[in-house]
Amino acid sequence: MIVLAVDPGPTTSGVVVYDGKRVLYAAKADTIADVYALIEDNPHVRGTKRMDVDLVACERVQSYGIAGASLLRTAEVYGGIRRTAEVAGLPFEGIYRRDVCNALHVKGKGRDQQVRWRMIEMHGGSKAEAIGTKRAPGPLYGVTSHAWQALGLAVVARERALFDLGGTDDL
């Protein structure tokens, strides 16, 4: 199962396409139009890798009493991603950040960094194995910045979907 996961922002978003073993595509700041195009062009080609997306996942927006223009715009982006997936005929799952962190057993402060290290741990154990180098890329090669959060989301969304289909929950 291939998951396209988005960590939405008001103007750009972290995006990954993940197959359960490795990242097929990663962007730390794709524009909203780029995200829509990734969903609409399924199956599509990025570089030399063909990616037939089976599920679109997006981090749900949650306000903790403060709702500024940025949060409202991000909520609009979330809705646009959801609608684009529906029009493309792709299953969609919106997951709150706290649920991603709970599923990955990430708690306390510095959650962004903890999600990054959890992904590295799950995909090789060390930064050298999981990320690799340009000459010897690891399964997470190319993931940076907001794409780490999108990757955590992809891992959780994929496991949930497989579990719902009768698979096992590996987390």
Secondary structure, DSSP 8 states (H G I E B T S, - for coil): --EEEEE--SSEEEEEEE-SSSEEEEEEEEEHHHHHHHHHT-SEEETTEEE---EEEEEE---SS---HHHHHHHHHHHHHHHHHHHTT--EEEEEHHHHHHHTT--SS-HHHHHHHHHHHHTTSSHHHHTB-SSSB-TTTT--TTHHHHHHHHHHHHHHHHHHTT-----
